[in-house]
């Protein structure tokens, strides 16, 4: 298991940040986590620090602009109502 720091930025129509939340989760591997995002697989995860439990990707979201490397991931998400968010993830060593 590895730890991942996830941050979700809620954006308005002008791409201004209107809210943000971060949490630390545990996943089997960085590669599995990336596949979940790429395949738009909604997985419920508990935060290991704090109380921000929830789905990695909201159900029925659209995902675009996925960029990742060995330690970072970013993508844009659009929920079923069309609201845009930016997801940032960092593989914590």
C-alpha positions in Angstrom: 0.0 0.0 0.0 1.1 3.5 -0.7 -0.2 6.9 0.4 -1.6 9.4 -2.1 -2.3 13.1 -1.4 -5.4 14.1 -3.4 -6.6 17.7 -3.9 -9.8 18.6 -5.6 -10.2 22.2 -6.8 -13.8 23.3 -7.6 -13.8 25.9 -10.4 -16.3 28.5 -11.6 -17.1 29.3 -15.2 -14.0 31.6 -15.4 -11.7 28.8 -14.0 -11.4 30.6 -10.7 -11.0 28.3 -7.6 -14.1 28.5 -5.5 -13.4 25.7 -3.1 -10.7 23.1 -2.5 -10.2 20.0 -0.4 -7.3 17.7 0.2 -7.0 14.3 1.8 -4.5 11.4 2.2 -5.6 8.0 1.0 -4.0 4.6 0.7 -4.0 2.7 -2.6 -2.6 -0.7 -3.7 -0.1 1.0 -6.1 0.4 4.2 -8.0 -0.2 2.3 -11.3 -3.5 1.0 -10.1 -4.5 4.5 -9.0 -3.7 6.0 -12.4 -5.7 3.2 -14.1 -8.7 4.0 -11.9 -8.6 7.7 -13.0 -7.9 6.9 -16.7 -10.8 4.3 -16.8 -13.1 6.6 -14.8 -13.6 4.0 -12.1 -15.3 5.4 -9.0 -13.8 4.0 -5.9 -14.9 4.9 -2.3 -11.9 5.6 -0.1 -11.5 6.7 3.5 -9.1 9.4 4.3 -6.4 8.2 6.6 -6.0 11.7 8.1 -9.2 13.7 8.8 -12.7 13.0 7.8 -12.8 13.5 4.0 -14.0 10.1 2.8 -15.6 9.8 -0.6 -15.2 8.7 -4.2 -11.9 9.1 -6.1 -13.9 10.2 -9.1 -17.6 11.2 -8.8 -19.9 8.7 -10.5 -20.9 9.7 -14.1 -18.1 12.2 -14.3 -16.3 13.0 -17.5 -12.5 13.2 -17.3 -10.1 15.0 -19.6 -6.5 16.4 -19.8 -5.0 13.6 -17.8 -1.3 14.2 -17.2 0.8 11.9 -14.9 4.4 10.8 -14.2 5.9 8.7 -11.4 4.8 11.0 -8.6 2.1 13.4 -10.0 -1.3 13.3 -11.6 -3.6 16.0 -12.7 -6.9 16.0 -14.7 -10.0 17.9 -15.3 -13.4 16.4 -14.2 -16.9 17.4 -15.1 -19.7 16.1 -12.9 -23.1 15.1 -14.2 -24.3 18.7 -13.8 -21.3 20.0 -15.8 -19.5 21.6 -12.9 -15.7 21.6 -13.5 -13.1 20.5 -11.0 -9.3 19.9 -11.2 -7.9 16.8 -9.5 -4.3 16.8 -8.3 -2.6 13.8 -6.8 0.8 13.2 -5.4 2.4 9.9 -4.6 3.7 10.3 -1.0 6.9 8.6 -0.3 
